Amino acid sequence: MNTKWESHDGAIVATVDGRVDGANAHEFQEALEAVIKASESAVILDFEQLSYISSAGLRVVLLAAKELRKQSKQFAVCSLAGSILEVFKISGFDQIIPVHSTQAEAIAAVNA
């Protein structure tokens, strides 16, 4: 797993590449927690290059959503490949976390 963090129009966008699973979920969580602390308004996870996410990875995403909600900050995910989108739908995460087709849509939504 590789993660690249960038600021776009007031939101911090994390582009995640590879797999998020039990072997690296803790590393992903620590990085995400640091970004949440640094963020002033919104965090977006761009999963365009994500090839796999396990239940451990989903747990990290859920914890981030809860923490951001508690801090009244916006959160969204975007660019989910078919299999990742299916996991989000089956688990009900698409009902809890805003899912957008593109990064541009996600940035526009969190800045609305």
C-alpha positions in Angstrom: 0.0 0.0 0.0 1.2 3.5 -0.9 -0.6 6.6 0.1 -0.1 10.1 -1.3 -1.6 13.1 0.5 -2.4 16.4 -1.2 -4.4 19.5 -0.5 -7.1 20.4 -3.0 -9.4 23.3 -2.6 -9.4 23.1 1.2 -9.7 19.4 1.4 -7.0 16.9 2.1 -7.1 14.1 -0.5 -5.5 10.7 0.1 -4.8 8.7 -3.0 -4.4 5.0 -1.9 -2.6 2.6 -4.2 -2.5 -1.2 -3.8 -4.1 -3.2 -1.0 -5.3 -2.3 2.5 -5.5 -5.4 4.6 -4.6 -6.8 8.0 -0.8 -6.5 7.3 -0.9 -2.8 6.7 -4.2 -1.5 8.2 -2.5 -0.2 11.3 0.0 1.8 9.2 -3.0 3.2 7.2 -4.8 4.1 10.4 -1.9 6.0 11.8 -1.4 7.9 8.6 -5.1 8.7 8.4 -5.2 9.9 12.1 -2.4 12.3 11.4 -4.1 13.7 8.4 -7.4 14.1 10.3 -5.6 16.1 13.0 -4.0 18.3 10.3 -7.2 18.8 8.3 -9.2 22.0 8.9 -12.4 21.0 7.0 -12.4 17.8 4.9 -10.7 14.5 4.1 -11.3 12.6 0.9 -10.0 9.0 0.2 -9.4 8.5 -3.5 -9.5 4.7 -4.1 -9.0 4.7 -7.8 -5.8 2.7 -7.5 -7.0 0.6 -4.6 -7.1 -3.1 -5.7 -8.3 -4.7 -2.4 -9.6 -3.7 1.0 -10.2 -6.2 3.8 -12.4 -5.9 6.8 -9.4 -4.4 8.7 -9.2 -1.7 6.1 -12.9 -1.1 6.2 -12.6 -0.7 10.0 -10.0 2.0 9.5 -12.3 3.9 7.1 -15.2 3.6 9.5 -13.1 4.9 12.4 -12.0 7.9 10.3 -15.6 8.6 9.4 -16.6 8.6 13.0 -13.7 10.8 14.1 -14.4 13.3 11.3 -18.1 13.4 12.1 -17.3 14.0 15.8 -15.1 17.0 14.8 -17.8 18.3 12.4 -15.5 17.8 9.4 -16.5 16.5 6.0 -15.5 13.0 4.7 -16.0 11.2 1.4 -14.5 8.5 -0.7 -14.2 8.5 -4.4 -13.2 6.7 -7.6 -14.0 3.2 -6.3 -13.3 0.3 -8.7 -16.1 -2.1 -9.3 -15.1 -4.7 -6.7 -14.3 -2.1 -4.0 -17.6 -0.3 -4.7 -19.4 -3.7 -4.3 -17.7 -4.2 -0.9 -18.9 -0.8 0.2 -22.4 -1.5 -1.0 -22.6 -5.0 0.6 -21.2 -3.7 3.9 -23.6 -0.7 3.9 -20.7 1.8 4.0 -22.2 3.6 1.0 -25.1 4.5 3.3 -22.8 5.9 6.0 -20.0 7.6 4.0 -20.6 9.7 0.9 -19.3 7.9 -2.2 -18.5 9.9 -5.4 -17.5 8.8 -8.9 -14.6 11.1 -9.3 -12.2 13.1 -7.1 -13.6 16.4 -8.6 -17.1 15.4 -7.5 -16.0 14.6 -4.0 -14.1 17.9 -3.7 -17.1 19.8 -4.9 -19.4 18.0 -2.5 -17.2 18.6 0.6 -16.9 22.2 -0.3 -20.6 22.8 -0.8 
